[in-house]
Amino acid sequence: MNILVIGSGAREHAIINKFKSSNNIIWAFPGNPGIFQIAQKTNLLSMNFEEISVFCKDNQIDLVVIGPEQPLAEGITDYLEQQNIAAFGPSKLATEIESSKVFSKTLMQKYGIPTARFRSFSKTDSIEEINEFANSLGFPIVVKADGLAAGKGVAICNDINEFEVTINDYFSGKFADAGFKIVVEEFMEGEEASIFAITDGNDYLLLPSAQDHKRIGEGDTGLNTGGMGAYSPAPIVTAKILEKIESTIIKPTLLAMQSENRIFKGCLYAGLMIDKNGNSKVVEFNARFGDPETEAVLELVEGDFAGLLYSVAIGKIDKTAIQITKNKFASCVILASKGYPETFEKGYVICGLDKIQNKNIKIYHSGTAEKDNQIVTNGGRVLAIVSADNSLKQSLDNIYETISNINFENKYYRKDIGHRALK
């Protein structure tokens, strides 16, 4: 197949690497230096849907795979399908399950899908009313920006003072208009896990479970990030718990989206909180592959992954296209720029990438650029270091040994990825 992948991060790099094994011709936009070692550059200059459509027709593209949430929220899938171009990713209306926290939470409430107690508010609501609800939940509580905020629009507030500062930041434009509406919800105790359902809107296939590490600091402390590492499968998701997740969350959500005339076709990401009794509630839904979970999960996927996504794009999932590797574990550790997720510097030369010999290691580029024939840092999350092995500990040992051989100024990473599973 001729495939165009939209995106420029480690998630897209990992997806393209999986496509490569099936002898596909792969194009990428915007891409990054790592991606362009295995995919072709396009002549595209912007995320203009008409220009993307023309490129697809001129180059006989069979499938477009959209990685990030922003073009999905803007309706790229709808536009391409109107031009008879197969696209993997939900419609604009279906993407609202991610792009609007208010829609997502209201959907769950309406259809009885387990999630935290909540209320939504806008910047025009009185602070007294908002505080009254917050106090009724009891602290700590969670505040979420309604719209897309690059994985950073969530805050945990430990008291009323923190809460008032947070909502003032959101309503004052910290996340532009994404924060002018908010969701205030109860804080859920338990262990988080991620489930990816590849679905044509009716039937679905689950990829291996994963656990992300959102916080910047070790011991899961500090600010939320786009993700500092992940591993798969997540031991917390036992066969019994997974069966219950399917029956109480995945299936009801797909049916709910059908009932709302928003058939979801693509990758439905369910971020879950699993309590000590094995009960799962939805923390959030995403309308695409998670990052960095995808980098780990795809290490456990064999077969024709591109064929699977194409079958979804044309409306009839082929669940025989791939196989899941058993008795292996995969993990991913993010190398970031010190200061992320707030202010950080770019442009530092990355050394050591050409000296990695371990065949169990894959390096996916996230925030990199090429300057004077050298790879330099160009983002908060810079590289994803990935390994699969016979045990989670061995896969992580592989990664941390590799990290010691990759260097750039202000390199930062968490040294405790997988700590819950290793316990």
N, C-alpha and C positions, 0 to 999 in steps of 0.2 A: 504493500500500500504506500501511497504518498500521504504523509501526515504532516500537518502543521501544528506545532505546540505553542500556545500563547502563554508567556510567562518568562521570568528571568531569575528564578530562585533555585535553591537546592531541591525543592520538591519537583520542579520541572526537569531539572538535570537528572534526578532519579527516574522519573517517568520515561524520559528519552532514552536513558541507558537500558531500561527494560524493553523498550520498543526495538532497540538496536539488535537485540538477540534474535529477532524474527526477520531480519534482512529487509526491513522497511526503509524507504527513503524518507528522511526526516528533515523538516525545516523548523526553525525556531525564531520567534519574535517576542520581546526584544532580545532574549537570550543573554548569555554571559560568556566570558572566556572559556570556562570549563565546558559549557554546553556546545560551544562552537568547535570543540575538539572532536565531537561525534555527530553534530548536526550542521546543516547548511544555513547560511545567513540569507535572509530575505532582502528585498529592496524596499521594505516598508519603513516609513519614517514616523508614523504615529498610530495610535489605537483607533484609527478611523475605520468604521465597519465597512463602508463602501470600498475603500482601498484594500482591505483584507479580503473581501469577497472577490474583487478583480484579480488579486494575486492567486487566490485559490483556483479560479477558473483558468487563468493563464497557465498555471502549473499543474493542472489536473489533480488537485488535492482531493483525496478520498475521505479524509477525516480531519476535523479540527478538534483538538483537545484544549480546553481552557483551564488553566491552572488557578489563577487568582480570582478572588471574589468580585473585584471592582467591575471588570468587563461583564461578568455574569449579571451583576445588579443593574448594569446599564442596558442589558438586553441583547448581547452579542449572539447568543444562541438563537433567539427569535429571528434576528436579521439574517443570519446564515441559512437557517432552515427555509426562510422565505425565498432565498436564492437557490434552493435545492442543494445545499451543501450540508453534509452530515456533520453534526457537532456534538461532542460529548460535554454535557453540562446542562443544568436546568434552565428553564425559561426565566424571564425577568420576574414574573409573578411567583413562580416556585422558589426563586432565590430569596424572596422575602423571608423565608424561614431562617435565613441568616442576616439579611440586610436590615431587618426590623425586629429588634428584640420584643417590641410590643406585640407585633403580629404573632411571633413565635410563641410567646407565653400565653397569649389569648387563645391561640389554636389549641395548645395543650390543655388549658383550662376547659375549653368547650368540649373537647373529645375525651377527657378523662385520662390524659397521658401524664404519668407521675412527674411532678416537678416541684420546686420550692414555692411556698406561698408568696404572693407578690401583689403589687399595684403599680400602675404606670402613672407618671406625672409629666407635665410640661412646664416650661419656664413661666407660664402665666398662672400656674397654681400657687396658692398661698403657702408660705413657708410653714405656717402654723399647721395646715392640713398635712403637709408632707412629714413634718416632725411628729405629728400625732400618730401617723401610721408607722413610722420608724420605731417609735417608742413602744408601740403595741407588739412589734415583732420581738423586741429585746435585742441587745447588742451581743456580739458583732452582727452587722448586717451587710448586705452586698448591694452596691450601686452599679448599674450597667447603662452605658450610653445606648440609645435605641439603634443608631445606625452603625455603619462600618467604621472601625477605629484601629485597624491593623492589629487586632488582638490585644490592644492596650486599654480598651474602654471599660475596664472592670476594676472596681475598688472595693476593698473590704474595710469597713469603718468600725472601729472599736468603741466609739462613744459618740454622743450627740455633737460634740465640737468637730471631730473629724468628719462626721456626716455633713454638717452644714458647710464646711470648707469644700468638701468634695462636690456637693451639688452646685455650689456657687461656681466652682471651676467649670463644671460641665455646662451650666446654663450661660456662662460668660464666654463660651466658645473655645474651650480647651481642645475639643474635637470638632471644631466648626459646627455645622448644623447637625452633625451626627449626635451631639449631646444635648440638643434643645428639648428632646424628650428622653426620659429616663425610666428604667425599671428599678424599683426598690424591692428587694426580696430577702427572705430569711436566709441565714447562713446555714449551709448544710454540712454536717459532720460525715466523715468517711474517707474513702479512697477513690481517686478519680481514675477513669478508664475511657478509652476512645474506641468506638466501633465504626467501621466503614461498611456501609451497605451499597454495593453497586447494583443499581436498579433501573429497570425500564418503566417504572411507575406502577407496575403490577407485581412482577416477580422480582426476586433479588438474590444476590450472592454476598455473603459476608466474608470479608478479608480477615486475617488474624487480628486479634485485639491488640491494643497498645496502651501505654501510659506515657503521657507527656510530662515535662517538668517546666511549668510556666514561669515560676519565680526566678529572678535574676540571681539570688543568693543561695548558698548551700543550706541544706535543711529546709528548703522551700520557704525562704525568707526574702523580703525586699519586694521591689516592684514587679508587676506582671510584665511579661515579654511576649514575643511571638512564639517562644518555646526555646529552651536551652538544651534539650536532649529528649530522647525517647527510647523505649525498648518494646519488643514484641516477641512472643505474646505476653500479656499481662497476667500473672498468676492469680490475681484477684478475680478474674473472669473465668470461673470454673464452667464446666459443661452445663451444670444445673442452672447457674446464674445466667449464662448466655441464652439458654432456652427461655427463661423468664423475660429477659431483655427483648427477645424477638416477639414474644406474645403480648407484652404489655407496652412496648415502645416502638419497635421498628414497624411491625405490621399495622398497628393502629395509626401511626403517623402517615404511612403511605396511603391508607384508606381515608384519613382525614384530608390529606391534600387532594385526593380524587374528589371528595365531597365538596371541597371548596373550589373546584374547577381549576386546580393548580397542580396537575399531575407532575410529580417529581421524577425527572429522568436524569440520572447522572450518579454522582457519589454523595450519598446522604451520610454526613458525619454526625454521629451522636456522641457528644461529650457527656459523660455520666458520672454521678456520685453514687458509690456503692457503700451502704452502711454496714455496721458490724453484724447485722442479721442477714446480709446478702440481698437486701432490697435496693433497687436501682431507681434513681430519679435523674431526669435530664437537667444538666447544667446549661447546655446550649446545643443548638443544631448549627452545623455549617453546611453550605451547599457545594462543597468541593473537598478535595483531598486535604488533610491536615498537614502542617509543616511544623515540626520535623518528624511526625509519626510516619508519614509516607516513606521517608528514606529508610526507616527500619522495616516497616511492614513489607515493602516490595522485595526485600531480601529473602522473604519466605514464600514468594510467589513464583511458580514455574509455568511455562507454557506460553500461549499466545495472548499476552496482555493487551496488545493492540487490537487483536480480534475480539476480545471481550468488550472493550470500550466501543468498538465499531458496532457490535451487535446491539448495544444499548442505544447508540445514536440513531440507529435505524428502527428502533422500537421493539426488538425481540431479543432479549438477553440470551446468550449462549453460555450457559454455566459450565459446559465441558471445555471451554477454551483454555482454562488455567487449572493448575493443581496447587494445593498448599503443601509446602514442605513440612513434614512432621519431625518432631524430636530435635529441632534446631531453635536457636534463639538469635535474635538480631538486636542491635542497639545502635544508637546515634548520639554523638556528642557535638554540640555546636561550639565552634571557635568564634568568639565575638570581639568587637572593639570595646575596650575599657570605656565605661561611661554609658554604654547602651543599657537601658532603653531611653536614656535622656540624651545629653550631648556627648558627642564623640568626634574624634578626628579621623580623616580618611587619607588615603594616598601612601600608606606605608607598604614597602616591598615585602612580599611573602616569600620566605626562603624555605627550601627543603622539600617542596612538592615533587621534585624530580628524583628524589632519593628514596622514596617509599617502595620497599620491595615485597612487603607482606601481601600475598595473594588474597588473603581474607579481608583486605581493607579496600573500601571504596571512598573516594573523596569527591564530594559534590560541592560545587561553587554556589554561593548565595549572594553575598555582597562583595564582588570582586570586579576589577577592571584591568585592562591592559594598557600599560604606559611604557614607552621606550623598550618594547619587547620584554617587559617584565610584568608579572601579575601583582597587582597592588590591592589593598583594602579599599572598599567602596561602599560600605554599609555597616549597620550595627551587627547583624549576623553575617559572618564572613564566609565560613566553610562549615560543612557538615561532614564529620568523619564517621564512617559506618562500617560495621563488621557483623558477620554472621558466623556462629560457631556452635559447638556441641553443648555449650552451657552459656548462660548469660554472663557469668563471671569471666569466662575466656573471651567472649566477644568484647567485653568492656576492657579487659587487659590488653587486647590487641589495639584497641582505640587509644588508650592512654599512653601506650608505648609509642604509637605513631605520633601523637600530639607532641611528645617531647622532642620530636625531630622536625616539627614545623614551627617556624618562628616568624613573628612580625611585631613591630613596636605596639605596645598596649594590648597584647594578646590576653584575652580573658576567657575562662571556661569554668564550668562547674565540675568539681572532682567527685561528686557524689551521685552521678546519674545511675539510676537503678537501685538506689539504696533501699527502697521498700521491698522490692522483690528479693534482693540479696539477704534480707533479714529472714 
